[in-house]
Amino acid sequence: DGHSHLSAYERKRLKNITENAKFFAALKLHESVPKCRDSCSASEYFRCSRPKPKKVEDETARRRSMRLLRVEPSVPVSETPAQPGAEEYPQVSAGPVAMIPEGQVEYSKQTEALLNTWRRISEVKADDADRRTPDIERYQESLSSMVLSEENVRKVVKSRVCSMAIHPSESTILVAAGDKLGHIGLWNVSCGSEEGAHIFIPHNLQVSCMHFSPCNPAHLLSLSTDSLRCGDVTRAVFDEICRSEENFSSFDFLEDNASTAIVGHWDGAVAVVDRRTPGMASELSADIGLRRTRTVHVHPVNKQYFLAAGLVDVCVFDVRYLKPKGNQPVSSLTGHTKSVASAYFSPVTGSRVVTVCADDKLRIVGSLGGTFLSYFPCRHNNNTGRWLTRFRAIWDPKQEHCFLVGSMAQPRQINVFQDTGKLLHSFYNLDCLSSVCSINVVHPSRNILVGGNSSGRLHVF
């Protein structure tokens, strides 16, 4: 064949080329192209040609997550007002708000049962016969006996839990939770049925602080960004105590009868509110020199002192000497290198203070009256990020020397620390607890702990 000098592979390649050429010649493609050109005009022929590819700049840019880029979301301003969406709620007007659950126009049987339970257990006075602080060994045993079961986990509010309060009743477990949307969820845990939880809407914005009145637990006081309200179950109404254009952050009672309160503002100021005074204005607004006031807490024994936690500031002030300007703290705690999330006195004597800071440290501080003494830090991961409520370390009302705080550790858990920084116990359940409980509350007399997460779910140990 004239190609004997080629290798077997090259001979095979030439054979394939020859066969392909014969096949395409048999199709007679060279004859069909001129016929197509002759049957149509030049403009029609070129119009049928392949369209030009789009330029790169015309293509839609690839969407990237703003959360991963750590960029604040920018909301475009539209000329027409936005229509209310599925997750938007009607604005709560100023003044009293009826204690009617969301989506109802009148009380259902389940709502009546819940309010009647709250009213009934509030009439029974708590027994103060034994309020001694148990020793650490007995206290650890009581912690180990507390467990979480599936029926004690419930979604009580729709959004992130920002505050909680537990009724002091020793017969019934009644928990209140406030979320980021201004909702308050009431859950009768002892009921044990699906109808035991109801959602009320007394606020427009997040409920950052809540307390049952220490002298009358039929009253539930809740603080939102723009108002302080009192939910009175005897009249089934959320009364408005104080309203301001300033952004409220937290509050605490100045007296055991809960008639006066100290209210913190996000801009650093504080206000004194008297519930007995008519009107919605505060008695006094005082600039205490902080850039932020995230939490305020009154000393349990010396009620004239209150603790204010701000950005990197933790200070004690005397409410008797507050004035609109030029206030000086009685004592200041230094050493925080990042923002402070909370600071609270110990529950019985107020001789200790625990703070939570974004520098991943818990600080336990000794205090005498309004003066800070020595302190030591305890390492703890407080990096909750923007999507979780920041941790707040709270003291157990039954134990002067121990406090609780949420945890970022796996498995998800709630930690109990001694005031020496020693980890005493961790509450966890692999089957029922799979999220971070940033906000926690402890019953004042029973071995009950409630943890709230950022999806509105409560876990009762």
RANOR-V711061 format. One record per residue. RES is the residue in three letters. PHI is phi as a letter, one per 20 degrees, with the letter a starting at -180 (999 if undefined). OMEGA is omega as a letter, one per 30 degrees, with the letter a starting at -180 (NA if undefined). NEAR is the number of other C-alpha atoms within 10 Angstrom. Layout:
# RANOR-V711061
res->RES phi->PHI omega->OMEGA near->NEAR
res->RES phi->PHI omega->OMEGA near->NEAR
This chain:
# RANOR-V711061
res->ASP phi->999 omega->l near->4
res->GLY phi->n omega->a near->5
res->HIS phi->c omega->a near->10
res->SER phi->f omega->a near->8
res->HIS phi->f omega->a near->8
res->LEU phi->e omega->l near->10
res->SER phi->f omega->a near->9
res->ALA phi->f omega->a near->10
res->TYR phi->f omega->a near->9
res->GLU phi->f omega->l near->12
res->ARG phi->f omega->l near->14
res->LYS phi->f omega->a near->11
res->ARG phi->f omega->l near->10
res->LEU phi->f omega->l near->12
res->LYS phi->f omega->l near->11
res->ASN phi->f omega->l near->11
res->ILE phi->f omega->a near->11
res->THR phi->f omega->l near->10
res->GLU phi->f omega->l near->11
res->ASN phi->f omega->l near->12
res->ALA phi->f omega->l near->10
res->LYS phi->f omega->a near->10
res->PHE phi->f omega->l near->11
res->PHE phi->f omega->l near->11
res->ALA phi->f omega->l near->11
res->ALA phi->f omega->l near->9
res->LEU phi->f omega->l near->10
res->LYS phi->l omega->l near->10
res->LEU phi->f omega->a near->10
res->HIS phi->f omega->l near->10
res->GLU phi->e omega->a near->9
res->SER phi->f omega->a near->10
res->VAL phi->f omega->l near->10
res->PRO phi->f omega->l near->10
res->LYS phi->f omega->l near->10
res->CYS phi->f omega->a near->11
res->ARG phi->f omega->a near->13
res->ASP phi->f omega->a near->10
res->SER phi->e omega->a near->10
res->CYS phi->c omega->l near->11
res->SER phi->f omega->a near->11
res->ALA phi->f omega->a near->10
res->SER phi->f omega->l near->8
res->GLU phi->f omega->a near->11
res->TYR phi->f omega->a near->13
res->PHE phi->f omega->l near->11
res->ARG phi->f omega->l near->10
res->CYS phi->e omega->a near->8
res->SER phi->f omega->a near->8
res->ARG phi->f omega->l near->7
res->PRO phi->f omega->l near->7
res->LYS phi->f omega->l near->6
res->PRO phi->f omega->l near->6
res->LYS phi->f omega->l near->8
res->LYS phi->f omega->a near->7
res->VAL phi->f omega->a near->8
res->GLU phi->f omega->l near->7
res->ASP phi->e omega->a near->7
res->GLU phi->f omega->l near->8
res->THR phi->f omega->l near->7
res->ALA phi->f omega->a near->8
res->ARG phi->f omega->a near->5
res->ARG phi->f omega->l near->6
res->ARG phi->c omega->a near->8
res->SER phi->f omega->l near->8
res->MET phi->f omega->l near->11
res->ARG phi->f omega->l near->11
res->LEU phi->f omega->l near->7
res->LEU phi->f omega->a near->8
res->ARG phi->l omega->l near->8
res->VAL phi->d omega->l near->9
res->GLU phi->f omega->a near->8
res->PRO phi->f omega->l near->8
res->SER phi->d omega->a near->7
res->VAL phi->e omega->l near->6
res->PRO phi->f omega->a near->6
res->VAL phi->e omega->a near->8
res->SER phi->e omega->a near->7
res->GLU phi->f omega->l near->6
res->THR phi->e omega->l near->6
res->PRO phi->f omega->a near->7
res->ALA phi->f omega->l near->8
res->GLN phi->e omega->a near->7
res->PRO phi->f omega->a near->9
res->GLY phi->e omega->a near->7
res->ALA phi->f omega->a near->6
res->GLU phi->e omega->l near->6
res->GLU phi->e omega->a near->9
res->TYR phi->c omega->l near->12
res->PRO phi->f omega->a near->8
res->GLN phi->f omega->l near->11
res->VAL phi->e omega->a near->14
res->SER phi->f omega->l near->10
res->ALA phi->f omega->l near->13
res->GLY phi->n omega->a near->15
res->PRO phi->f omega->l near->16
res->VAL phi->c omega->a near->19
res->ALA phi->f omega->a near->16
res->MET phi->e omega->l near->22
res->ILE phi->d omega->a near->21
res->PRO phi->f omega->l near->21
res->GLU phi->f omega->l near->11
res->GLY phi->n omega->l near->8
res->GLN phi->d omega->l near->10
res->VAL phi->d omega->l near->8
res->GLU phi->b omega->a near->12
res->TYR phi->f omega->l near->13
res->SER phi->e omega->l near->12
res->LYS phi->f omega->l near->9
res->GLN phi->f omega->l near->14
res->THR phi->f omega->l near->20
res->GLU phi->g omega->a near->13
res->ALA phi->f omega->l near->16
res->LEU phi->f omega->a near->21
res->LEU phi->f omega->l near->18
res->ASN phi->f omega->l near->14
res->THR phi->f omega->l near->16
res->TRP phi->g omega->a near->23
res->ARG phi->f omega->a near->19
res->ARG phi->f omega->a near->14
res->ILE phi->f omega->l near->20
res->SER phi->f omega->l near->20
res->GLU phi->e omega->a near->12
res->VAL phi->e omega->l near->14
res->LYS phi->f omega->l near->13
res->ALA phi->f omega->a near->13
res->ASP phi->e omega->a near->10
res->ASP phi->d omega->a near->8
res->ALA phi->f omega->a near->6
res->ASP phi->c omega->l near->7
res->ARG phi->c omega->a near->13
res->ARG phi->f omega->l near->11
res->THR phi->f omega->a near->13
res->PRO phi->f omega->l near->13
res->ASP phi->f omega->a near->11
res->ILE phi->f omega->a near->14
res->GLU phi->f omega->l near->10
res->ARG phi->f omega->a near->9
res->TYR phi->f omega->l near->16
res->GLN phi->f omega->l near->14
res->GLU phi->f omega->l near->11
res->SER phi->f omega->l near->12
res->LEU phi->f omega->a near->19
res->SER phi->f omega->a near->11
res->SER phi->e omega->a near->9
res->MET phi->e omega->a near->13
res->VAL phi->c omega->l near->14
res->LEU phi->d omega->l near->18
res->SER phi->d omega->a near->13
res->GLU phi->f omega->a near->12
res->GLU phi->f omega->l near->13
res->ASN phi->d omega->l near->16
res->VAL phi->c omega->a near->19
res->ARG phi->b omega->l near->18
res->LYS phi->e omega->a near->16
res->VAL phi->d omega->l near->26
res->VAL phi->c omega->a near->29
res->LYS phi->e omega->a near->19
res->SER phi->c omega->a near->19
res->ARG phi->f omega->l near->23
res->VAL phi->f omega->a near->33
res->CYS phi->d omega->a near->26
res->SER phi->a omega->l near->26
res->MET phi->b omega->l near->28
res->ALA phi->b omega->l near->23
res->ILE phi->c omega->a near->24
res->HIS phi->f omega->a near->23
res->PRO phi->f omega->a near->24
res->SER phi->g omega->l near->22
res->GLU phi->e omega->a near->16
res->SER phi->d omega->a near->10
res->THR phi->c omega->l near->15
res->ILE phi->e omega->l near->20
res->LEU phi->c omega->a near->23
res->VAL phi->d omega->l near->22
res->ALA phi->d omega->l near->25
res->ALA phi->c omega->l near->29
res->GLY phi->d omega->a near->34
res->ASP phi->d omega->a near->28
res->LYS phi->f omega->a near->23
res->LEU phi->e omega->a near->22
res->GLY phi->n omega->l near->26
res->HIS phi->e omega->l near->26
res->ILE phi->c omega->l near->28
res->GLY phi->d omega->l near->23
res->LEU phi->d omega->a near->25
res->TRP phi->c omega->l near->26
res->ASN phi->e omega->a near->22
res->VAL phi->f omega->a near->19
res->SER phi->f omega->a near->12
res->CYS phi->f omega->l near->16
res->GLY phi->m omega->l near->12
res->SER phi->c omega->a near->10
res->GLU phi->f omega->a near->13
res->GLU phi->e omega->a near->14
res->GLY phi->f omega->a near->19
res->ALA phi->d omega->l near->24
res->HIS phi->c omega->a near->20
res->ILE phi->d omega->l near->22
res->PHE phi->d omega->a near->21
res->ILE phi->c omega->l near->23
res->PRO phi->e omega->a near->32
res->HIS phi->c omega->l near->28
res->ASN phi->e omega->a near->19
res->LEU phi->c omega->a near->19
res->GLN phi->g omega->l near->23
res->VAL phi->e omega->a near->30
res->SER phi->e omega->a near->24
res->CYS phi->b omega->l near->24
res->MET phi->b omega->l near->26
res->HIS phi->b omega->l near->21
res->PHE phi->f omega->a near->21
res->SER phi->f omega->a near->19
res->PRO phi->f omega->a near->16
res->CYS phi->d omega->a near->14
res->ASN phi->b omega->a near->15
res->PRO phi->f omega->l near->23
res->ALA phi->f omega->l near->23
res->HIS phi->d omega->l near->22
res->LEU phi->d omega->l near->21
res->LEU phi->e omega->a near->24
res->SER phi->c omega->a near->31
res->LEU phi->d omega->l near->28
res->SER phi->d omega->a near->27
res->THR phi->f omega->a near->23
res->ASP phi->d omega->a near->19
res->SER phi->b omega->l near->24
res->LEU phi->d omega->a near->27
res->ARG phi->c omega->l near->24
res->CYS phi->c omega->l near->24
res->GLY phi->e omega->a near->22
res->ASP phi->d omega->a near->19
res->VAL phi->f omega->l near->20
res->THR phi->f omega->l near->14
res->ARG phi->d omega->l near->12
res->ALA phi->l omega->a near->14
res->VAL phi->b omega->l near->17
res->PHE phi->e omega->l near->26
res->ASP phi->f omega->l near->20
res->GLU phi->e omega->a near->21
res->ILE phi->e omega->a near->24
res->CYS phi->b omega->l near->21
res->ARG phi->c omega->a near->21
res->SER phi->b omega->l near->13
res->GLU phi->f omega->l near->8
res->GLU phi->f omega->a near->14
res->ASN phi->e omega->l near->17
res->PHE phi->f omega->a near->28
res->SER phi->c omega->a near->25
res->SER phi->a omega->l near->27
res->PHE phi->b omega->l near->28
res->ASP phi->b omega->a near->21
res->PHE phi->f omega->l near->23
res->LEU phi->e omega->a near->24
res->GLU phi->c omega->l near->15
res->ASP phi->f omega->l near->12
res->ASN phi->e omega->l near->11
res->ALA phi->l omega->l near->18
res->SER phi->e omega->l near->15
res->THR phi->c omega->a near->18
res->ALA phi->b omega->l near->18
res->ILE phi->d omega->a near->22
res->VAL phi->d omega->l near->25
res->GLY phi->e omega->l near->29
res->HIS phi->d omega->l near->24
res->TRP phi->f omega->a near->19
res->ASP phi->e omega->l near->18
res->GLY phi->o omega->a near->22
res->ALA phi->e omega->l near->23
res->VAL phi->c omega->l near->28
res->ALA phi->c omega->l near->22
res->VAL phi->d omega->a near->21
res->VAL phi->d omega->l near->24
res->ASP phi->d omega->a near->21
res->ARG phi->f omega->a near->18
res->ARG phi->e omega->a near->9
res->THR phi->e omega->l near->13
res->PRO phi->f omega->l near->9
res->GLY phi->o omega->a near->12
res->MET phi->d omega->a near->18
res->ALA phi->e omega->l near->16
res->SER phi->e omega->l near->20
res->GLU phi->f omega->a near->12
res->LEU phi->b omega->l near->14
res->SER phi->d omega->a near->20
res->ALA phi->c omega->l near->18
res->ASP phi->e omega->a near->19
res->ILE phi->e omega->l near->22
res->GLY phi->n omega->l near->18
res->LEU phi->e omega->l near->19
res->ARG phi->f omega->l near->16
res->ARG phi->b omega->l near->22
res->THR phi->c omega->a near->29
res->ARG phi->e omega->l near->24
res->THR phi->c omega->l near->26
res->VAL phi->c omega->a near->26
res->HIS phi->b omega->a near->24
res->VAL phi->e omega->l near->26
res->HIS phi->f omega->a near->24
res->PRO phi->f omega->a near->19
res->VAL phi->d omega->l near->13
res->ASN phi->e omega->a near->14
res->LYS phi->f omega->a near->16
res->GLN phi->f omega->a near->17
res->TYR phi->e omega->l near->20
res->PHE phi->c omega->a near->24
res->LEU phi->d omega->l near->24
res->ALA phi->c omega->l near->29
res->ALA phi->d omega->a near->27
res->GLY phi->c omega->l near->24
res->LEU phi->f omega->l near->20
res->VAL phi->d omega->a near->20
res->ASP phi->d omega->l near->21
res->VAL phi->c omega->a near->24
res->CYS phi->c omega->l near->24
res->VAL phi->d omega->l near->24
res->PHE phi->c omega->l near->22
res->ASP phi->d omega->a near->19
res->VAL phi->f omega->a near->17
res->ARG phi->f omega->a near->8
res->TYR phi->d omega->l near->9
res->LEU phi->f omega->l near->20
res->LYS phi->b omega->a near->14
res->PRO phi->g omega->a near->13
res->LYS phi->c omega->l near->12
res->GLY phi->m omega->l near->10
res->ASN phi->e omega->l near->15
res->GLN phi->d omega->a near->17
res->PRO phi->f omega->l near->17
res->VAL phi->f omega->l near->15
res->SER phi->b omega->a near->18
res->SER phi->c omega->l near->16
res->LEU phi->d omega->l near->17
res->THR phi->d omega->l near->11
res->GLY phi->o omega->l near->11
res->HIS phi->f omega->a near->20
res->THR phi->e omega->l near->14
res->LYS phi->c omega->a near->14
res->SER phi->f omega->l near->17
res->VAL phi->e omega->a near->26
res->ALA phi->e omega->a near->22
res->SER phi->a omega->l near->25
res->ALA phi->b omega->a near->27
res->TYR phi->c omega->l near->24
res->PHE phi->f omega->l near->24
res->SER phi->f omega->a near->26
res->PRO phi->f omega->a near->22
res->VAL phi->e omega->a near->20
res->THR phi->d omega->a near->15
res->GLY phi->m omega->a near->20
res->SER phi->e omega->l near->22
res->ARG phi->c omega->l near->23
res->VAL phi->c omega->l near->21
res->VAL phi->d omega->a near->23
res->THR phi->c omega->l near->22
res->VAL phi->d omega->a near->28
res->CYS phi->c omega->l near->25
res->ALA phi->f omega->l near->22
res->ASP phi->e omega->l near->16
res->ASP phi->m omega->l near->16
res->LYS phi->b omega->l near->20
res->LEU phi->d omega->a near->25
res->ARG phi->d omega->l near->22
res->ILE phi->d omega->a near->22
res->VAL phi->d omega->l near->20
res->GLY phi->e omega->a near->20
res->SER phi->c omega->l near->19
res->LEU phi->c omega->a near->11
res->GLY phi->m omega->l near->19
res->GLY phi->d omega->a near->22
res->THR phi->d omega->l near->16
res->PHE phi->e omega->l near->20
res->LEU phi->d omega->a near->13
res->SER phi->f omega->l near->9
res->TYR phi->b omega->l near->16
res->PHE phi->b omega->a near->13
res->PRO phi->e omega->l near->18
res->CYS phi->c omega->a near->15
res->ARG phi->f omega->l near->11
res->HIS phi->a omega->a near->19
res->ASN phi->f omega->l near->16
res->ASN phi->d omega->a near->22
res->ASN phi->e omega->a near->15
res->THR phi->e omega->a near->16
res->GLY phi->m omega->a near->9
res->ARG phi->e omega->a near->8
res->TRP phi->e omega->l near->9
res->LEU phi->d omega->l near->18
res->THR phi->f omega->a near->21
res->ARG phi->f omega->a near->22
res->PHE phi->f omega->l near->24
res->ARG phi->c omega->l near->24
res->ALA phi->e omega->a near->25
res->ILE phi->d omega->l near->26
res->TRP phi->e omega->l near->27
res->ASP phi->f omega->a near->22
res->PRO phi->g omega->a near->20
res->LYS phi->e omega->a near->20
res->GLN phi->b omega->a near->20
res->GLU phi->f omega->a near->22
res->HIS phi->d omega->a near->21
res->CYS phi->c omega->l near->24
res->PHE phi->c omega->a near->24
res->LEU phi->c omega->l near->25
res->VAL phi->b omega->l near->25
res->GLY phi->f omega->a near->29
res->SER phi->b omega->l near->22
res->MET phi->e omega->a near->18
res->ALA phi->f omega->l near->12
res->GLN phi->d omega->f near->11
res->PRO phi->f omega->a near->15
res->ARG phi->g omega->a near->20
res->GLN phi->b omega->l near->23
res->ILE phi->c omega->a near->23
res->ASN phi->e omega->l near->18
res->VAL phi->d omega->a near->24
res->PHE phi->d omega->l near->19
res->GLN phi->e omega->a near->18
res->ASP phi->f omega->l near->22
res->THR phi->e omega->a near->13
res->GLY phi->n omega->a near->17
res->LYS phi->f omega->l near->11
res->LEU phi->f omega->a near->14
res->LEU phi->e omega->a near->17
res->HIS phi->a omega->l near->17
res->SER phi->c omega->l near->18
res->PHE phi->e omega->l near->21
res->TYR phi->b omega->l near->18
res->ASN phi->b omega->a near->16
res->LEU phi->f omega->a near->10
res->ASP phi->e omega->a near->9
res->CYS phi->d omega->a near->15
res->LEU phi->c omega->a near->21
res->SER phi->c omega->a near->14
res->SER phi->c omega->a near->17
res->VAL phi->e omega->l near->24
res->CYS phi->e omega->a near->28
res->SER phi->f omega->a near->26
res->ILE phi->d omega->a near->28
res->ASN phi->c omega->l near->26
res->VAL phi->b omega->a near->23
res->VAL phi->c omega->l near->25
res->HIS phi->f omega->a near->20
res->PRO phi->f omega->a near->19
res->SER phi->c omega->a near->17
res->ARG phi->d omega->l near->15
res->ASN phi->e omega->a near->15
res->ILE phi->c omega->l near->16
res->LEU phi->c omega->l near->22
res->VAL phi->c omega->l near->22
res->GLY phi->d omega->l near->25
res->GLY phi->d omega->a near->32
res->ASN phi->d omega->a near->24
res->SER phi->e omega->l near->22
res->SER phi->d omega->l near->18
res->GLY phi->n omega->a near->20
res->ARG phi->d omega->l near->20
res->LEU phi->d omega->a near->27
res->HIS phi->c omega->a near->21
res->VAL phi->d omega->l near->23
res->PHE phi->e omega->NA near->20
